[in-house]
């Protein structure tokens, strides 16, 4: 959705509220007391009333906007900004665009939207042939590690480990200058360590329909052959990684560049939220203007479970 279209469709708070109600009516309301799905709309109270037990539900209740005191239009503007470009916006920039005095409510709103993106992507599992590798993303040093000597390399306290998986199919007749593989769905998951047990658990959860996994010869992947039809493990020279596992490394490189250009000093506990936004938009890269509506559906469908505090 272009900026002009957004302004035209949502010029004020009431227009945003009505659109949110339209999507809420379509998704359906479930009574928190009796589980009933049939409701009246009490226009004077702007609440749903359960036909069975008469319990009332507000328009925001049971959605990602649950208990939010921010206007509907704030949420709509934030959704538009996050879905209108391949890049991202920091909460500080969105606060500036909204002209809101306090940073914390805007920070919570933006991270709730990223959480919703992650929950939506969690519904899908990878299938077919996939590339798998790990990436190391720069984050703040955890509080418990700040007084310890800073390690170097991949074991540094300022590096968070991320398992990256991408559906990757060979192209029968690749065009000159193009990648020999066609990328499908992408997943990135922050992990605590590179132990084979950790890798096995993540892969078995997120890639249940996989036919083949391509990896390097890391010992972290030695057990994959036990629950994947085919595991293609090979020694990959550093200069050949981009050819053997092209899409996971393109994804890692692009994600790092986006985070570096947009955010500063990311805390490890929030890295997954930023990666969820990156993957959500990557996986819907052909949706175009429909992406705003898809995120709105997700916001209506998922109840807020965000309990983090910023600072």
Phi and psi in degrees as a GROMACS rama.xvg file:
@    title "Ramachandran Plot"
@    xaxis  label "Phi"
@    yaxis  label "Psi"
@TYPE xy
-74.004  164.238  UNK-2
-62.2156  -41.0624  UNK-3
-63.6977  -42.158  UNK-4
-63.5677  -41.1164  UNK-5
-61.6753  -47.0675  UNK-6
-62.2695  -37.3334  UNK-7
-68.0135  -41.5786  UNK-8
-79.5549  -31.9095  UNK-9
-129.968  70.2241  UNK-10
-76.9665  -17.2168  UNK-11
-152.855  -179.671  UNK-12
-63.9406  -40.9306  UNK-13
-63.6735  -40.771  UNK-14
-64.0201  -36.9427  UNK-15
-68.8453  -42.0126  UNK-16
-62.343  -43.0335  UNK-17
-66.763  -38.3479  UNK-18
-66.6462  -39.7518  UNK-19
-63.0889  -42.3119  UNK-20
-63.5413  -39.1667  UNK-21
-58.802  -44.6759  UNK-22
-70.0508  -37.2819  UNK-23
-64.5063  -41.7941  UNK-24
-62.6329  -37.7126  UNK-25
-69.5422  -43.327  UNK-26
-70.2843  -38.2143  UNK-27
105.674  150.11  UNK-28
-114.037  134.493  UNK-29
-113.889  126.022  UNK-30
-64.3521  129.46  UNK-31
-72.7571  -16.1279  UNK-32
-94.8621  -50.0182  UNK-33
-114.53  -6.96018  UNK-34
80.8148  7.26609  UNK-35
-65.3887  148.958  UNK-36
-112.129  -2.99759  UNK-37
-101.773  123.65  UNK-38
-135.682  153.002  UNK-39
-94.5119  153.988  UNK-40
-102.541  115.022  UNK-41
-88.1312  96.4436  UNK-42
-62.8782  -36.5363  UNK-43
-67.9118  -29.8692  UNK-44
-99.648  -12.4031  UNK-45
54.283  47.9815  UNK-46
-141.622  155.255  UNK-47
-87.8745  144.63  UNK-48
-124.018  124.878  UNK-49
-65.142  130.67  UNK-50
-68.7503  -24.0885  UNK-51
-86.5035  -52.281  UNK-52
-116.03  -0.206275  UNK-53
69.7228  10.4729  UNK-54
-69.2094  138.938  UNK-55
-102.598  145.357  UNK-56
-128.609  127.668  UNK-57
-73.5455  166.725  UNK-58
-64.4681  -34.499  UNK-59
-85.5407  -24.542  UNK-60
-61.2555  136.657  UNK-61
80.3032  9.18771  UNK-62
-123.064  -179.163  UNK-63
-68.1566  -15.1508  UNK-64
-86.3978  4.73228  UNK-65
-51.0233  125.291  UNK-66
67.1257  6.59371  UNK-67
-75.6487  134.418  UNK-68
-95.9868  -2.4816  UNK-69
-74.167  148.697  UNK-70
-62.5102  154.007  UNK-71
-57.2034  -38.2629  UNK-72
-66.0328  -31.3999  UNK-73
-59.3432  -46.0698  UNK-74
-63.9557  -41.9091  UNK-75
-66.2525  -40.8284  UNK-76
-64.7539  -42.9388  UNK-77
-62.4276  -42.3368  UNK-78
-63.4111  -39.364  UNK-79
-64.5615  -45.5459  UNK-80
-62.3364  -41.236  UNK-81
-72.4987  -24.4099  UNK-82
-106.046  -5.36202  UNK-83
-88.6088  -6.57129  UNK-84
-145.159  155.253  UNK-85
-66.6335  -28.4631  UNK-86
-82.3287  -165.4  UNK-87
-133.409  176.924  UNK-88
-127.303  137.726  UNK-89
-75.4538  157.267  UNK-90
-61.9666  -32.5541  UNK-91
-64.5158  -40.6511  UNK-92
-68.7091  -39.9608  UNK-93
-65.7477  -38.7189  UNK-94
-58.8863  -42.5809  UNK-95
-65.5595  -41.2316  UNK-96
-65.9028  -35.1632  UNK-97
-81.0869  -20.996  UNK-98
71.6748  27.2286  UNK-99
-85.4711  140.987  UNK-100
-73.7572  -38.2238  UNK-101
-100.283  137.01  UNK-102
-81.0152  -40.3417  UNK-103
-58.9882  -46.0039  UNK-104
-61.418  -35.1841  UNK-105
-70.3086  -40.5942  UNK-106
-58.8451  -45.6735  UNK-107
-63.7713  -42.1369  UNK-108
-60.0624  -47.5989  UNK-109
-65.9118  -39.5414  UNK-110
-72.505  -29.1666  UNK-111
-64.0218  -39.0054  UNK-112
-65.137  -40.1343  UNK-113
-67.2274  -36.5675  UNK-114
-61.7242  -41.3234  UNK-115
-62.5798  -40.4323  UNK-116
-59.5306  -43.0817  UNK-117
-65.2737  -42.0769  UNK-118
-64.9616  -36.0498  UNK-119
-65.5737  -43.9573  UNK-120
-68.4806  -26.625  UNK-121
-65.769  -15.371  UNK-122
-72.4359  -17.5631  UNK-123
-109.641  143.222  UNK-124
-115.162  156.263  UNK-125
-78.4576  152.072  UNK-126
-143.17  166.439  UNK-127
75.1145  -139.766  UNK-128
-95.2251  135.103  UNK-129
-132.018  151.426  UNK-130
-95.7046  144.248  UNK-131
-140.8  132.842  UNK-132
-161.672  170.833  UNK-133
-109.46  150.682  UNK-134
-122.973  158.011  UNK-135
-123.809  113.018  UNK-136
-105.564  137.191  UNK-137
-73.2519  127.525  UNK-138
-138.988  173.596  UNK-139
-64.8021  151.187  UNK-140
-69.9886  126.558  UNK-141
-57.3935  149.481  UNK-142
-55.4664  -41.1137  UNK-143
-70.5896  -11.6449  UNK-144
-106.308  -5.51858  UNK-145
-65.7831  -28.4165  UNK-146
-90.3057  -1.24255  UNK-147
-95.5997  155.117  UNK-148
-59.0625  137.568  UNK-149
-77.1042  122.413  UNK-150
-78.5674  162.769  UNK-151
-109.213  164.034  UNK-152
73.1577  -155.927  UNK-153
-68.2496  -15.4855  UNK-154
-92.109  5.43859  UNK-155
-63.6778  145.363  UNK-156
-66.105  -17.2088  UNK-157
-93.0542  12.0384  UNK-158
-120.26  124.411  UNK-159
-100.813  137.502  UNK-160
-86.771  133.546  UNK-161
-132.727  126.464  UNK-162
-88.5961  126.272  UNK-163
-117.946  128.679  UNK-164
-132.056  135.664  UNK-165
-138.25  131.776  UNK-166
-65.0447  129.796  UNK-167
-144.833  108.579  UNK-168
-108.503  139.62  UNK-169
-68.041  139.366  UNK-170
-89.3959  130.25  UNK-171
-62.8373  -47.6786  UNK-172
-127.828  78.2029  UNK-173
-63.427  140.413  UNK-174
-76.478  139.826  UNK-175
-57.91  130.995  UNK-176
90.959  -10.0134  UNK-177
-99.3838  163.623  UNK-178
-67.6533  140.995  UNK-179
-72.7461  -7.19528  UNK-180
-121.635  148.742  UNK-181
-104.558  126.175  UNK-182
-87.4035  143.925  UNK-183
-112.848  -113.113  UNK-184
-88.2696  149.534  UNK-185
-126.417  140.189  UNK-186
-134.983  141.083  UNK-187
-131.947  126.088  UNK-188
-131.114  126.555  UNK-189
-70.8415  132.2  UNK-190
-125.494  156.009  UNK-191
-78.1941  -31.3317  UNK-192
-155.737  176.769  UNK-193
-107.049  23.691  UNK-194
-66.6498  147.943  UNK-195
-61.6721  -31.4402  UNK-196
-64.7018  -38.4827  UNK-197
-66.9028  -45.5494  UNK-198
-62.1073  -44.5423  UNK-199
-58.7334  -43.2627  UNK-200
-64.33  -44.4302  UNK-201
-65.9958  -46.6586  UNK-202
-64.4222  -42.192  UNK-203
-66.5517  -24.3856  UNK-204
-85.1581  -40.1325  UNK-205
-100.327  -9.68023  UNK-206
-135.348  59.4196  UNK-207
-75.8585  -21.7071  UNK-208
-107.944  27.4689  UNK-209
-79.5563  139.142  UNK-210
-95.5431  -35.4403  UNK-211
-150.869  141.867  UNK-212
-120.676  128.54  UNK-213
-104.081  125.429  UNK-214
-141.188  175.909  UNK-215
-83.405  -170.266  UNK-216
-95.2815  25.9619  UNK-217
-59.8195  143.23  UNK-218
-66.9383  -14.3779  UNK-219
-66.4394  -19.4024  UNK-220
-107.852  10.8139  UNK-221
-64.9519  -25.7032  UNK-222
-93.2949  -3.18067  UNK-223
-60.6317  -30.2492  UNK-224
-64.8017  -16.155  UNK-225
-78.2033  -20.9976  UNK-226
-135.611  15.0822  UNK-227
-124.923  134.052  UNK-228
-50.3742  -39.5275  UNK-229
-146.654  129.207  UNK-230
-118.843  113.662  UNK-231
-97.4128  96.4441  UNK-232
-106.073  133.238  UNK-233
-151.006  154.008  UNK-234
-73.1808  123.95  UNK-235
-118.542  112.396  UNK-236
-59.1142  148.599  UNK-237
-53.9412  -39.9  UNK-238
-75.1714  -10.6491  UNK-239
-105.179  -2.2651  UNK-240
-59.1442  -41.0072  UNK-241
-64.9403  -19.6579  UNK-242
-91.7334  -39.0626  UNK-243
-80.3585  -41.2644  UNK-244
-125.738  65.6834  UNK-245
-65.9495  -44.6812  UNK-246
-77.5106  -34.1992  UNK-247
-65.1706  -34.3203  UNK-248
-79.8558  -29.9071  UNK-249
-64.5694  -43.5799  UNK-250
-63.2411  -45.3469  UNK-251
-61.0296  -45.8787  UNK-252
-62.7477  -45.1172  UNK-253
-67.1796  -39.7114  UNK-254
-65.3771  -43.0888  UNK-255
-62.1714  -42.0548  UNK-256
-64.3703  -41.1309  UNK-257
-64.576  -45.0383  UNK-258
-65.0637  -40.3757  UNK-259
-66.6355  -38.5464  UNK-260
-78.84  -22.7706  UNK-261
-108.135  -36.7151  UNK-262
-120.541  163.226  UNK-263
-134.328  137.646  UNK-264
52.1894  62.0847  UNK-265
-71.6414  131.281  UNK-266
-77.4278  140.588  UNK-267
-54.2318  -36.16  UNK-268
-71.0553  -12.5325  UNK-269
-110.186  -1.66009  UNK-270
-58.5203  -39.4862  UNK-271
-59.8009  -37.0107  UNK-272
-61.8377  -43.0178  UNK-273
-66.7338  -39.7989  UNK-274
-67.6697  -34.272  UNK-275
-62.0708  -40.6816  UNK-276
-64.1713  -44.0031  UNK-277
-60.1463  -47.7386  UNK-278
-67.6204  -39.2258  UNK-279
-58.5041  -45.2156  UNK-280
-76.1912  -33.2333  UNK-281
-64.1369  -44.5879  UNK-282
-69.9348  -15.1543  UNK-283
-121.077  34.5018  UNK-284
-66.283  -16.5871  UNK-285
-103.841  6.86718  UNK-286
-76.0127  -25.3096  UNK-287
61.1206  -131.355  UNK-288
-69.981  -13.2011  UNK-289
-74.8683  -11.1434  UNK-290
-64.0329  -36.0896  UNK-291
-60.214  -47.9361  UNK-292
-62.98  -36.4596  UNK-293
-67.2957  -37.2411  UNK-294
-69.1137  -36.3285  UNK-295
-63.2146  -40.1712  UNK-296
-60.3832  -43.5617  UNK-297
-63.3703  -39.0995  UNK-298
-65.0072  -36.5675  UNK-299
-73.0661  -32.4042  UNK-300
-81.6713  -28.6751  UNK-301
-109.053  125.815  UNK-302
-73.0271  145.717  UNK-303
-65.4241  124.868  UNK-304
-126.218  21.8479  UNK-305
-87.0476  117.374  UNK-306
-123.712  6.75642  UNK-307
-70.5312  156.766  UNK-308
-120.163  138.619  UNK-309
-86.1884  167.144  UNK-310
